[in-house]
Amino acid sequence: MSTPFPTGRLEKHAGGLDLILARTLPVGIREAWAAITEPDQTARWIGRWEGKGVHGQSVKLQMGFEEGSAWSNVAITECRAPKFLRVQTVDDFGSWDLSVELYAGAQATELRFVHRGIAPGSVGDIGPGWEYYLDQLLASITGEQFPVWDDYYPAQKEFFQDQEN
């Protein structure tokens, strides 16, 4: 696998900073939806979750690729299968507002990921992580080699920090 190039961009607005990333998934929209919502598939690229995965409910998520990862509460705040999912995570590090939107194409599905309300000064630490996890998602779908964390952090930190200035 070649060294990954960061693709995320920051959008600044009155409410703060949003981090936006995109990926092209070489599968149909229903298969892409399954990859981001079904527990056996999420365990392959981000982590396992337990609970009832429906709008208005919360599930517990344990990140699968971070040493000593605790369980996080994940409230499903919006769900319009198979196109849109928005969640609010809560753990010892705070609360994150995340969404994934899928767009069906002829041969693939476009994924748009948004992390809303990022605290100023933290995007250099957060951005590389989302690049890594979205590349893990892609590898879990294609069967390609999984990325290596050290290729993302701290290598991509400056790319994201520069966008804040």
Contacts in CASP RR format, 6 or more apart in sequence:
PFRMAT RR
TARGET T0000
AUTHOR 0000-0000-0000
METHOD contacts of the structure
MODEL  1
MSTPFPTGRLEKHAGGLDLILARTLPVGIREAWAAITEPDQTARWIGRWE
GKGVHGQSVKLQMGFEEGSAWSNVAITECRAPKFLRVQTVDDFGSWDLSV
ELYAGAQATELRFVHRGIAPGSVGDIGPGWEYYLDQLLASITGEQFPVWD
DYYPAQKEFFQDQEN
1 144 0 8 1.000
1 145 0 8 1.000
1 147 0 8 1.000
1 148 0 8 1.000
3 151 0 8 1.000
3 155 0 8 1.000
4 131 0 8 1.000
4 132 0 8 1.000
4 135 0 8 1.000
4 147 0 8 1.000
4 151 0 8 1.000
4 152 0 8 1.000
4 156 0 8 1.000
6 127 0 8 1.000
6 128 0 8 1.000
6 131 0 8 1.000
6 156 0 8 1.000
6 159 0 8 1.000
6 160 0 8 1.000
7 21 0 8 1.000
7 22 0 8 1.000
7 131 0 8 1.000
8 19 0 8 1.000
8 20 0 8 1.000
8 21 0 8 1.000
8 22 0 8 1.000
8 127 0 8 1.000
8 130 0 8 1.000
8 131 0 8 1.000
8 160 0 8 1.000
9 19 0 8 1.000
9 20 0 8 1.000
9 21 0 8 1.000
9 163 0 8 1.000
10 17 0 8 1.000
10 18 0 8 1.000
10 19 0 8 1.000
10 20 0 8 1.000
10 118 0 8 1.000
10 123 0 8 1.000
10 160 0 8 1.000
10 163 0 8 1.000
10 164 0 8 1.000
11 17 0 8 1.000
11 18 0 8 1.000
11 20 0 8 1.000
15 117 0 8 1.000
16 117 0 8 1.000
16 118 0 8 1.000
16 120 0 8 1.000
17 117 0 8 1.000
17 118 0 8 1.000
17 119 0 8 1.000
17 120 0 8 1.000
17 123 0 8 1.000
17 164 0 8 1.000
18 114 0 8 1.000
18 115 0 8 1.000
18 116 0 8 1.000
18 117 0 8 1.000
18 118 0 8 1.000
19 114 0 8 1.000
19 115 0 8 1.000
19 118 0 8 1.000
19 123 0 8 1.000
19 126 0 8 1.000
19 127 0 8 1.000
19 130 0 8 1.000
19 160 0 8 1.000
20 112 0 8 1.000
20 113 0 8 1.000
20 114 0 8 1.000
21 112 0 8 1.000
21 113 0 8 1.000
21 127 0 8 1.000
21 130 0 8 1.000
21 131 0 8 1.000
21 134 0 8 1.000
22 110 0 8 1.000
22 111 0 8 1.000
22 112 0 8 1.000
22 113 0 8 1.000
23 110 0 8 1.000
23 111 0 8 1.000
23 113 0 8 1.000
23 134 0 8 1.000
23 135 0 8 1.000
23 137 0 8 1.000
23 138 0 8 1.000
24 108 0 8 1.000
24 109 0 8 1.000
24 110 0 8 1.000
24 111 0 8 1.000
25 31 0 8 1.000
25 32 0 8 1.000
25 35 0 8 1.000
25 108 0 8 1.000
25 109 0 8 1.000
25 110 0 8 1.000
25 111 0 8 1.000
25 137 0 8 1.000
25 138 0 8 1.000
25 141 0 8 1.000
26 107 0 8 1.000
26 108 0 8 1.000
26 141 0 8 1.000
26 142 0 8 1.000
27 35 0 8 1.000
27 108 0 8 1.000
27 109 0 8 1.000
27 141 0 8 1.000
28 104 0 8 1.000
28 105 0 8 1.000
28 108 0 8 1.000
28 109 0 8 1.000
29 82 0 8 1.000
29 83 0 8 1.000
29 102 0 8 1.000
29 103 0 8 1.000
29 104 0 8 1.000
29 105 0 8 1.000
29 109 0 8 1.000
30 82 0 8 1.000
31 109 0 8 1.000
31 141 0 8 1.000
32 82 0 8 1.000
32 102 0 8 1.000
32 109 0 8 1.000
32 111 0 8 1.000
32 141 0 8 1.000
33 81 0 8 1.000
33 82 0 8 1.000
33 83 0 8 1.000
33 102 0 8 1.000
34 41 0 8 1.000
35 41 0 8 1.000
35 42 0 8 1.000
35 45 0 8 1.000
35 137 0 8 1.000
35 140 0 8 1.000
35 141 0 8 1.000
36 42 0 8 1.000
36 85 0 8 1.000
36 100 0 8 1.000
36 102 0 8 1.000
36 111 0 8 1.000
36 137 0 8 1.000
37 53 0 8 1.000
37 81 0 8 1.000
37 85 0 8 1.000
39 48 0 8 1.000
39 49 0 8 1.000
39 50 0 8 1.000
41 140 0 8 1.000
42 48 0 8 1.000
42 49 0 8 1.000
43 64 0 8 1.000
44 136 0 8 1.000
44 140 0 8 1.000
45 133 0 8 1.000
45 136 0 8 1.000
45 137 0 8 1.000
45 139 0 8 1.000
45 140 0 8 1.000
46 61 0 8 1.000
46 63 0 8 1.000
46 64 0 8 1.000
46 65 0 8 1.000
46 133 0 8 1.000
46 136 0 8 1.000
46 137 0 8 1.000
47 61 0 8 1.000
47 62 0 8 1.000
47 63 0 8 1.000
47 64 0 8 1.000
47 65 0 8 1.000
48 61 0 8 1.000
48 62 0 8 1.000
48 64 0 8 1.000
49 59 0 8 1.000
49 60 0 8 1.000
49 61 0 8 1.000
49 62 0 8 1.000
49 74 0 8 1.000
50 59 0 8 1.000
50 60 0 8 1.000
51 57 0 8 1.000
51 58 0 8 1.000
51 59 0 8 1.000
51 60 0 8 1.000
52 59 0 8 1.000
53 59 0 8 1.000
53 76 0 8 1.000
54 76 0 8 1.000
54 79 0 8 1.000
55 76 0 8 1.000
55 77 0 8 1.000
55 78 0 8 1.000
55 79 0 8 1.000
56 75 0 8 1.000
56 76 0 8 1.000
56 77 0 8 1.000
57 75 0 8 1.000
57 76 0 8 1.000
58 73 0 8 1.000
58 74 0 8 1.000
58 75 0 8 1.000
58 76 0 8 1.000
59 73 0 8 1.000
59 74 0 8 1.000
59 76 0 8 1.000
60 71 0 8 1.000
60 72 0 8 1.000
60 73 0 8 1.000
60 74 0 8 1.000
61 71 0 8 1.000
61 72 0 8 1.000
61 74 0 8 1.000
61 89 0 8 1.000
62 69 0 8 1.000
62 70 0 8 1.000
62 71 0 8 1.000
62 72 0 8 1.000
63 69 0 8 1.000
63 72 0 8 1.000
65 133 0 8 1.000
65 136 0 8 1.000
65 149 0 8 1.000
70 91 0 8 1.000
70 92 0 8 1.000
71 91 0 8 1.000
72 89 0 8 1.000
72 90 0 8 1.000
72 91 0 8 1.000
73 89 0 8 1.000
73 90 0 8 1.000
73 91 0 8 1.000
74 87 0 8 1.000
74 88 0 8 1.000
74 89 0 8 1.000
74 90 0 8 1.000
75 87 0 8 1.000
75 88 0 8 1.000
75 89 0 8 1.000
75 90 0 8 1.000
76 85 0 8 1.000
76 86 0 8 1.000
76 87 0 8 1.000
77 86 0 8 1.000
77 87 0 8 1.000
77 88 0 8 1.000
78 84 0 8 1.000
78 85 0 8 1.000
78 86 0 8 1.000
78 99 0 8 1.000
79 85 0 8 1.000
79 86 0 8 1.000
82 102 0 8 1.000
83 101 0 8 1.000
83 102 0 8 1.000
83 103 0 8 1.000
84 99 0 8 1.000
84 100 0 8 1.000
84 101 0 8 1.000
84 102 0 8 1.000
85 99 0 8 1.000
85 100 0 8 1.000
86 97 0 8 1.000
86 98 0 8 1.000
86 99 0 8 1.000
86 100 0 8 1.000
87 97 0 8 1.000
87 98 0 8 1.000
87 99 0 8 1.000
88 95 0 8 1.000
88 96 0 8 1.000
88 97 0 8 1.000
88 98 0 8 1.000
89 95 0 8 1.000
89 96 0 8 1.000
89 98 0 8 1.000
96 115 0 8 1.000
97 115 0 8 1.000
97 116 0 8 1.000
97 117 0 8 1.000
98 113 0 8 1.000
98 114 0 8 1.000
98 115 0 8 1.000
98 116 0 8 1.000
99 113 0 8 1.000
99 114 0 8 1.000
99 116 0 8 1.000
100 111 0 8 1.000
100 112 0 8 1.000
100 113 0 8 1.000
100 114 0 8 1.000
101 111 0 8 1.000
101 112 0 8 1.000
101 114 0 8 1.000
102 109 0 8 1.000
102 110 0 8 1.000
102 111 0 8 1.000
102 112 0 8 1.000
103 109 0 8 1.000
103 110 0 8 1.000
103 111 0 8 1.000
103 112 0 8 1.000
111 134 0 8 1.000
111 137 0 8 1.000
113 130 0 8 1.000
113 134 0 8 1.000
115 126 0 8 1.000
115 127 0 8 1.000
115 130 0 8 1.000
118 126 0 8 1.000
120 164 0 8 1.000
121 161 0 8 1.000
121 164 0 8 1.000
123 160 0 8 1.000
123 161 0 8 1.000
123 163 0 8 1.000
123 164 0 8 1.000
124 156 0 8 1.000
124 157 0 8 1.000
124 158 0 8 1.000
124 160 0 8 1.000
124 161 0 8 1.000
125 153 0 8 1.000
125 157 0 8 1.000
126 160 0 8 1.000
127 156 0 8 1.000
127 160 0 8 1.000
128 152 0 8 1.000
128 153 0 8 1.000
128 154 0 8 1.000
128 155 0 8 1.000
128 156 0 8 1.000
128 157 0 8 1.000
128 160 0 8 1.000
129 152 0 8 1.000
129 153 0 8 1.000
131 152 0 8 1.000
131 156 0 8 1.000
132 147 0 8 1.000
132 149 0 8 1.000
132 152 0 8 1.000
132 153 0 8 1.000
135 147 0 8 1.000
136 146 0 8 1.000
136 147 0 8 1.000
138 144 0 8 1.000
139 145 0 8 1.000
139 146 0 8 1.000
139 147 0 8 1.000
140 146 0 8 1.000
END
